[in-house]
Amino acid sequence: MKQKRVLFIMIGATTLLALMVGCATTQTSTQDQRNMLVAAGFKTISPKTPAQQQKLQQLQTGQVAQIQKNGRTYYIVADPPQNVVYVGGPTEYQAYQQLRAQRQLAQENLQTAEMYQDASMDWGTWGGWGVGWGRMGYGIGVGRRF
């Protein structure tokens, strides 16, 4: 019975930890998007009228939408929790896309580095098999010469 309780507590703690990490990742990526939009030159506009506020609430959060106004192309990204809309033209949108690509590449490089770091930690014991490099006469200083 005690083992079941410990198992239940461990599963609950793991689930809670996974939820916390998931929420932190979402918050970070939203903040990263805001930062990239501003860095790319998008202007931050707050709704001033009830009609603008209603339009903001109807837009999908975080999605880039392309609109045409007075013969010009604009890209908008709604952020209702912050009560703003990010607006930019083709130049700003292209800069934003480049920042996203750079961020993606940086994340992939970090994941690769972490993977290699994790793998390198097991070299001394062959991944937990218990066979070290210096044992069984294969290592340096064992007294065997080839």
Phi and psi in degrees as a GROMACS rama.xvg file:
@    title "Ramachandran Plot"
@    xaxis  label "Phi"
@    yaxis  label "Psi"
@TYPE xy
-64.969  -36.6852  LYS-2
-64.4634  -38.1936  GLN-3
-64.8087  -39.9939  LYS-4
-65.1498  -44.4724  ARG-5
-62.5853  -42.9486  VAL-6
-62.1739  -43.2475  LEU-7
-62.2325  -43.086  PHE-8
-64.4377  -41.2927  ILE-9
-65.1669  -42.4126  MET-10
-64.1716  -43.1277  ILE-11
-62.4194  -43.8268  GLY-12
-65.2031  -40.7465  ALA-13
-63.9927  -42.6976  THR-14
-63.1861  -44.3487  THR-15
-61.9169  -42.7348  LEU-16
-62.559  -42.9484  LEU-17
-62.9164  -40.7577  ALA-18
-64.8978  -40.663  LEU-19
-64.1866  -42.6905  MET-20
-65.0608  -40.8803  VAL-21
-61.8633  -42.6692  GLY-22
-66.9098  -40.6691  CYS-23
-64.5292  -39.2039  ALA-24
-64.2329  -42.6335  THR-25
-63.4991  -44.2622  THR-26
-64.118  -43.4447  GLN-27
-63.2361  -44.5466  THR-28
-67.2036  -33.7181  SER-29
-65.9051  -43.9354  THR-30
-65.7212  -38.8945  GLN-31
-61.8597  -41.0703  ASP-32
-62.8132  -44.8252  GLN-33
-58.016  -47.5233  ARG-34
-61.0367  -42.6404  ASN-35
-66.5971  -39.2774  MET-36
-62.1825  -46.2113  LEU-37
-65.3621  -43.0737  VAL-38
-63.3982  -30.717  ALA-39
-78.9666  -8.60247  ALA-40
103.97  5.51517  GLY-41
-64.7945  142.391  PHE-42
-90.386  143.271  LYS-43
-96.7314  122.35  THR-44
-123.623  129.642  ILE-45
-98.8432  139.111  SER-46
-65.8138  138.33  PRO-47
-107.734  -21.208  LYS-48
-118.585  161.129  THR-49
-59.4482  -34.6278  PRO-50
-65.7213  -41.3932  ALA-51
-66.1431  -39.7591  GLN-52
-61.6964  -40.5187  GLN-53
-65.8372  -42.1865  GLN-54
-61.6126  -41.0771  LYS-55
-59.8837  -43.4433  LEU-56
-67.8694  -23.809  GLN-57
-82.2962  -20.6611  GLN-58
-76.926  149.744  LEU-59
-79.2744  126.896  GLN-60
-60.5548  130.565  THR-61
79.6689  -6.33484  GLY-62
-91.2327  137.944  GLN-63
-82.7467  126.986  VAL-64
-118.329  138.944  ALA-65
-101.017  130.563  GLN-66
-131.336  156.733  ILE-67
-112.997  130.656  GLN-68
-145.979  125.294  LYS-69
54.6227  38.8284  ASN-70
76.5038  7.09495  GLY-71
-115.512  152.059  ARG-72
-97.7173  132.734  THR-73
-128.59  151.038  TYR-74
-117.267  130.758  TYR-75
-126.623  146.522  ILE-76
-132.216  118.713  VAL-77
-84.5044  141.463  ALA-78
-136.818  73.0002  ASP-79
-56.2829  -37.501  PRO-80
-59.3229  -30.8259  PRO-81
-95.211  -3.8131  GLN-82
60.1619  43.9987  ASN-83
-141.107  162.86  VAL-84
-127.482  134.646  VAL-85
-95.3634  128.748  TYR-86
-126.72  131.85  VAL-87
-149.218  165.367  GLY-88
-97.0606  -169.828  GLY-89
-58.8729  -37.4445  PRO-90
-64.832  -46.0007  THR-91
-65.8366  -38.2071  GLU-92
-64.8909  -41.7296  TYR-93
-63.3883  -41.922  GLN-94
-62.3464  -39.696  ALA-95
-63.1681  -42.804  TYR-96
-62.3905  -39.6167  GLN-97
-65.8691  -40.6722  GLN-98
-63.0672  -40.3491  LEU-99
-62.6824  -42.6722  ARG-100
-64.3728  -41.184  ALA-101
-64.2792  -41.0289  GLN-102
-64.0448  -42.9575  ARG-103
-61.2343  -44.1096  GLN-104
-63.2226  -42.1582  LEU-105
-62.7579  -41.0367  ALA-106
-64.6998  -40.975  GLN-107
-64.6409  -40.5619  GLU-108
-63.7616  -40.8158  ASN-109
-64.4933  -44.1734  LEU-110
-62.7842  -40.0733  GLN-111
-64.3369  -44.3984  THR-112
-62.5014  -41.0131  ALA-113
-65.4853  -38.419  GLU-114
-63.4137  -45.1713  MET-115
-67.3946  -34.8593  TYR-116
-65.3522  -44.8574  GLN-117
-61.1394  -42.001  ASP-118
-66.5583  -37.6038  ALA-119
-69.8607  -20.7454  SER-120
-70.6291  -19.3151  MET-121
-99.4736  2.97548  ASP-122
-62.4786  -38.2687  TRP-123
-65.6884  -26.3498  GLY-124
-120.856  15.3001  THR-125
55.0276  51.2588  TRP-126
67.0836  29.9526  GLY-127
90.6577  8.07085  GLY-128
-77.2247  -15.9196  TRP-129
87.199  3.64823  GLY-130
-100.191  106.059  VAL-131
-84.9456  163.03  GLY-132
-68.8699  -31.2422  TRP-133
-87.1096  -2.70299  GLY-134
-91.4675  165.087  ARG-135
63.2067  24.061  MET-136
80.2017  9.82098  GLY-137
-98.2278  -14.5175  TYR-138
-92.9641  174.435  GLY-139
-77.1747  141.17  ILE-140
82.897  14.483  GLY-141
-90.3038  -13.6379  VAL-142
102.316  3.95181  GLY-143
-107.99  138.036  ARG-144
-119.084  144.51  ARG-145
